[in-house]
Protein backbone atom coordinates (compact mmCIF):
# COMPACT_ATOMS: atom_id res chain seq x y z
CA UNK A 1 0.00 0.00 0.00
CA UNK A 2 1.34 3.40 -1.00
CA UNK A 3 1.73 6.09 1.68
CA UNK A 4 -0.04 9.43 1.07
CA UNK A 5 2.17 12.18 -0.39
CA UNK A 6 1.88 14.26 2.80
CA UNK A 7 3.27 11.41 4.92
CA UNK A 8 6.15 10.83 2.49
CA UNK A 9 6.99 14.54 2.52
CA UNK A 10 6.94 14.61 6.33
CA UNK A 11 9.13 11.51 6.56
CA UNK A 12 11.57 13.05 4.07
CA UNK A 13 11.58 16.30 6.06
CA UNK A 14 12.17 14.43 9.34
CA UNK A 15 14.97 12.41 7.72
CA UNK A 16 16.60 15.60 6.41
CA UNK A 17 16.39 17.18 9.87
CA UNK A 18 17.92 14.07 11.42
CA UNK A 19 20.77 13.75 8.88
CA UNK A 20 21.69 17.36 8.22
CA UNK A 21 21.02 19.35 11.39
CA UNK A 22 22.16 19.16 15.03
CA UNK A 23 18.58 18.69 16.28
CA UNK A 24 18.69 15.14 17.67
CA UNK A 25 22.03 15.54 19.44
CA UNK A 26 21.04 18.89 20.92
CA UNK A 27 17.70 17.54 22.19
CA UNK A 28 19.44 14.55 23.78
CA UNK A 29 21.97 16.85 25.46
CA UNK A 30 19.16 19.11 26.68
CA UNK A 31 17.24 16.17 28.17
CA UNK A 32 20.30 14.72 29.93
CA UNK A 33 21.23 18.09 31.42
CA UNK A 34 17.62 18.76 32.42
CA UNK A 35 17.50 15.46 34.34
CA UNK A 36 20.85 16.19 36.03
CA UNK A 37 20.04 19.79 37.00
CA UNK A 38 16.60 18.76 38.26
CA UNK A 39 18.27 16.16 40.49
CA UNK A 40 20.75 18.78 41.72
CA UNK A 41 17.93 21.20 42.49
CA UNK A 42 15.93 18.52 44.28
CA UNK A 43 18.87 17.48 46.46
CA UNK A 44 19.70 21.12 47.25
CA UNK A 45 16.09 21.83 48.27
CA UNK A 46 15.41 18.53 50.03
CA UNK A 47 14.81 19.11 53.71
CA UNK A 48 14.59 22.92 53.40
CA UNK A 49 11.53 23.85 55.44
CA UNK A 50 9.83 26.49 53.27
CA UNK A 51 10.68 24.91 49.90
CA UNK A 52 7.86 23.99 47.53
CA UNK A 53 10.21 21.78 45.48
CA UNK A 54 9.83 18.68 47.65
CA UNK A 55 9.95 15.91 45.02
CA UNK A 56 11.97 15.02 41.94
CA UNK A 57 8.82 15.43 39.83
CA UNK A 58 8.43 19.03 41.01
CA UNK A 59 12.12 19.63 40.30
CA UNK A 60 11.62 18.29 36.76
CA UNK A 61 8.66 20.61 36.29
CA UNK A 62 10.67 23.52 37.67
CA UNK A 63 13.47 22.73 35.21
CA UNK A 64 11.11 23.02 32.21
CA UNK A 65 9.21 26.05 33.54
CA UNK A 66 12.37 27.94 34.49
CA UNK A 67 14.24 27.83 31.18
CA UNK A 68 11.27 27.96 28.83
CA UNK A 69 9.27 30.83 30.34
CA UNK A 70 11.46 32.17 33.16
CA UNK A 71 8.62 33.32 35.33
CA UNK A 72 6.06 30.69 36.30
CA UNK A 73 8.32 28.40 38.33
CA UNK A 74 8.60 28.60 42.10
CA UNK A 75 11.78 30.21 43.37
CA UNK A 76 14.25 27.87 45.07
CA UNK A 77 14.84 28.71 48.74
CA UNK A 78 18.37 27.50 49.50
CA UNK A 79 21.43 29.28 48.15
CA UNK A 80 22.76 26.06 46.59
CA UNK A 81 19.46 25.47 44.78
CA UNK A 82 19.41 29.06 43.52
CA UNK A 83 22.93 28.63 42.10
CA UNK A 84 22.02 25.30 40.47
CA UNK A 85 18.77 26.81 39.17
CA UNK A 86 20.47 29.93 37.82
CA UNK A 87 23.07 27.92 35.96
CA UNK A 88 20.33 25.66 34.56
CA UNK A 89 18.25 28.62 33.35
CA UNK A 90 21.20 29.99 31.39
CA UNK A 91 22.40 26.64 29.98
CA UNK A 92 18.89 25.32 29.32
CA UNK A 93 17.77 28.49 27.57
CA UNK A 94 20.86 28.60 25.39
CA UNK A 95 20.48 24.92 24.43
CA UNK A 96 16.72 25.11 23.88
CA UNK A 97 16.65 28.25 21.76
CA UNK A 98 20.04 27.45 20.22
CA UNK A 99 18.70 24.09 19.05
CA UNK A 100 15.77 25.76 17.33
CA UNK A 101 17.92 28.42 15.64
CA UNK A 102 20.65 25.96 14.64
CA UNK A 103 18.17 23.48 13.19
CA UNK A 104 16.25 26.07 11.18
CA UNK A 105 19.47 27.68 9.93
CA UNK A 106 21.12 24.37 8.98
CA UNK A 107 17.98 23.11 7.26
CA UNK A 108 17.41 26.19 5.13
CA UNK A 109 21.08 26.87 4.37
CA UNK A 110 21.71 23.30 3.19
CA UNK A 111 20.28 23.74 -0.33
CA UNK A 112 22.49 26.80 -0.83
CA UNK A 113 25.57 24.62 -0.34
CA UNK A 114 24.45 22.46 -3.30
CA UNK A 115 26.60 19.37 -2.75
CA UNK A 116 26.48 16.85 -5.58
CA UNK A 117 24.70 14.35 -3.35
CA UNK A 118 21.86 16.84 -2.78
CA UNK A 119 21.42 17.30 -6.52
CA UNK A 120 21.28 13.53 -7.04
CA UNK A 121 18.80 13.12 -4.17
CA UNK A 122 16.60 15.86 -5.63
CA UNK A 123 16.56 14.21 -9.05
CA UNK A 124 15.80 10.82 -7.48
CA UNK A 125 13.00 12.35 -5.41
CA UNK A 126 11.46 13.97 -8.50
CA UNK A 127 11.68 10.69 -10.40
CA UNK A 128 9.79 9.00 -7.56
CA UNK A 129 7.09 11.67 -7.84
CA UNK A 130 6.58 11.40 -11.64
CA UNK A 131 3.10 9.92 -11.35
CA UNK A 132 1.93 12.86 -9.23
CA UNK A 133 3.29 15.60 -11.53
CA UNK A 134 1.03 17.40 -13.97
CA UNK A 135 1.97 18.10 -17.60
CA UNK A 136 3.48 21.55 -16.86
CA UNK A 137 5.62 20.13 -14.08
CA UNK A 138 6.77 17.29 -16.33
CA UNK A 139 7.75 19.81 -19.03
CA UNK A 140 9.70 21.85 -16.49
CA UNK A 141 11.45 18.70 -15.26
CA UNK A 142 12.33 17.72 -18.86
CA UNK A 143 13.73 21.19 -19.58
CA UNK A 144 15.77 21.10 -16.38
CA UNK A 145 17.20 17.67 -17.17
CA UNK A 146 17.98 18.74 -20.76
CA UNK A 147 19.83 21.80 -19.43
CA UNK A 148 21.74 19.63 -16.95
CA UNK A 149 22.75 17.22 -19.73
CA UNK A 150 23.93 20.09 -21.94
CA UNK A 151 25.96 21.51 -19.07
CA UNK A 152 27.60 18.16 -18.35
CA UNK A 153 28.46 17.73 -22.05
CA UNK A 154 30.03 21.22 -22.15
CA UNK A 155 32.18 20.39 -19.12
CA UNK A 156 33.30 17.11 -20.70
CA UNK A 157 34.24 18.86 -23.96
CA UNK A 158 36.18 21.60 -22.13
CA UNK A 159 38.40 19.08 -20.35
CA UNK A 160 41.30 17.81 -22.32
CA UNK A 161 42.27 14.09 -22.15
CA UNK A 162 45.46 14.89 -20.24
CA UNK A 163 43.44 16.61 -17.45
CA UNK A 164 41.22 13.60 -16.86
CA UNK A 165 41.57 11.94 -13.46
C-alpha positions, 0 to 999 in steps of 0.5 A, spaced: 500 500 500 502 506 498 503 512 503 499 518 502 504 524 499 503 528 505 506 522 509 512 521 504 513 529 505 513 529 512 518 523 513 523 526 508 523 532 512 524 528 518 529 524 515 533 531 512 532 534 519 535 528 522 541 527 517 543 534 516 542 538 522 544 538 530 537 537 532 537 530 535 544 531 538 542 537 541 535 535 544 538 529 547 543 533 550 538 538 553 534 532 556 540 529 559 542 536 562 535 537 564 535 530 568 541 532 572 540 539 574 533 537 576 536 532 580 541 537 583 535 542 584 531 537 588 537 534 592 539 542 594 532 543 596 530 537 600 529 538 607 529 545 606 523 547 610 519 552 606 521 549 599 515 547 595 520 543 590 519 537 595 519 531 590 523 530 583 517 530 579 516 538 582 524 539 580 523 536 573 517 541 572 521 547 575 526 545 570 522 546 564 518 552 567 524 555 568 528 555 562 522 555 557 518 561 560 522 564 566 517 566 570 512 561 572 516 556 576 517 557 584 523 560 586 528 555 590 529 557 597 536 554 598 542 558 596 545 552 593 538 550 589 538 558 587 545 557 584 544 550 580 537 553 578 540 559 575 546 555 571 540 551 569 536 557 566 542 559 562 544 553 559 537 550 558 535 556 555 541 557 550 540 549 548 533 550 547 533 556 543 540 554 540 537 548 538 531 551 534 535 556 531 541 551 529 536 546 526 532 552 522 538 555 519 542 548 517 535 546 514 534 552 510 542 553 508 543 546 506 540 547 499 544 553 498 551 549 499 548 544 493 553 538 494 552 533 488 549 528 493 543 533 494 542 534 486 542 527 485 537 526 491 533 531 488 533 528 481 531 521 485 525 524 489 522 527 482 523 521 479 519 517 484 514 523 484 513 522 476 506 519 477 503 525 481 506 531 476 502 534 472 503 536 464 506 543 466 511 540 471 513 534 467 515 539 461 519 543 467 522 537 469 524 535 462 527 542 460 531 542 467 534 535 465 535 537 458 539 543 461 543 539 466 545 534 460 547 540 456 551 543 461 555 536 463 556 535 455 560 542 455 564 540 461 566 534 458 568 537 452 572 543 455 576 538 459 582 535 455 584 528 455 590 529 459 586 533 465 582 527 466 583 523 473 
